[in-house]
Amino acid sequence: MAGNEEQLQKLYLEFQMLDQHIKQLEKQNTVLNSQMTELIITNQGLEDMKKVKKDTEILVPLSSGIYAKAELKDSNNFIVNVGSNLTIVKDLTSTKKLIETQVDELKKLQENTITELQKYTTKAAMLETEINKIASTVKK
């Protein structure tokens, strides 16, 4: 029986580690969903910019729910952050293409995350079954 208890502890520890990894993957998937939504909204905003004329008054978001009124001087060129506090000017088409590339990359990451999540969830379910089986044989 001592062997069963030892095996049970080992399996339970493995189950706990899998559970933590599953929770981490679920969090990562939530973040990816948020980023995807933000990029899709940004892409739609860029599409809407095609219809806006020069010198039109627009609202510019400063923070969540906080906007400033501004006058649009150019609706075809955008200042894009490319990392390390470096920005470049890109036209509408290039900017949309950049966003679409980022969406594609996020989709691939999300697919990998979901595949990994399914793999670990299946393994955790098998471990749980094995733990319950061994636990039923251990006397209390």
N, C-alpha and C positions, 0 to 999 in steps of 0.2 A: 504493500500500500504506500510505503514511503516513496517508492519510485513513481507512482501515479501522482502523488502530491507534488513531487519535484517537477514532473512533466507538466502538470497543471500550472504551476507557477511560471515555468518557462513559456508556455503558450500564452498565458495571460499577459506577461510582459511584452511578448511579441504583438499581441492584440492591441495593447495600449499604444505601442509605438506606431502601429498601422493607423489606429484611430487618430492620433495626433497628425500624422502625415495626410490623412484624408481631410481633416479639418483645415489644414494648411492649403491643400489643393482647392478646397471649396472657397476659401478666402481669395485665393489667386484668381479663380474663375469669376468671382464677383467683381474684382478689380478690373479684369479684362472686359467684362460686360459694361462696366461704367465707362472705360476708355473707348470702347467700341461705340457706345451711344453718343459720347461727346464728339467723336470724329464724324459720325453720321450727321449730327446736328451741324457741325462746322461745314461739312460738305454741302449741306442744304443751304446754309447761309451764303456760301460762295456762289451757289447756283442763283440764289435770289439777288446777289450783287449785280448780275447781268442786267437786271431790270431797273436798277437805281441810276438816276442821272446825276451828273456832276453838280455840286453845290446843294444837293438835297440834305435836309436836316435829318440826322439819324441818331439813334441811341447807341452808345458804346458801353458795353459792360465793363465795369471796373472790378467788380467782385460779385459774388452770388447775390442777385437781387438789387444790386446798386448800379445805376447807369448814369452816364453823362450825355448831354446833348452835344452833338458835333456836326460839322458841315463836311460832307464828303467831297474831297478834292480829286480823287482818282479811284474809280471802281474796277480798274483792270490790273493794277499792280499792288502787291502785298508785301509787307516786310515779314519774312519768315525766319524764325529762330532755328538754326541748324545745329545748335549745341555749343557748349563752352562760351555762352554769352556772345555768340557770333550770329549776326543776322545778314540775310541777303534779300534782295528784291526779286520777286518772282511774279510772272504774269498770272492771270486767272487760271488758264489752262494748266500751267505747270504746278500751280498750287493745288488745284483739284487732283492732279495726277499724284502728287506727293501724299495727299490725304488718302486717296484710294489705295496706294501702296501700303500705307500704314494700316489701313483697314484689313487688307489681305494678310499682312504679317500677323496682326492680332487674331484673325480667324484661324490661322495655322497654329498659333500658340494655344488658342482656346481648344482646338481639336485635340492637340497633344495633351493638354491638361485634362480634358474630359476622358480621353482614352486611358490615361494614367489613373484617374479617379475611379473609373470602372474596374480597372485591374485590381487596385488596392481594395475596393469595396467587395469585390468577389472573394479575394483572399481573406479579408476580415470575416466575411460570412462563413467561409469554410472553417476558419480558426474558431469562430464562436461555436459552431456545431461540434467541433472536436473538443473544445473546452467543456461544453455542456455534457458531452458523452463521458468524458473522464471524471468530471465533477460528480456525476450520478453514481460512480463506483467508489468514490472516496467517502469513508464513514466520517461522521462528525462527532 
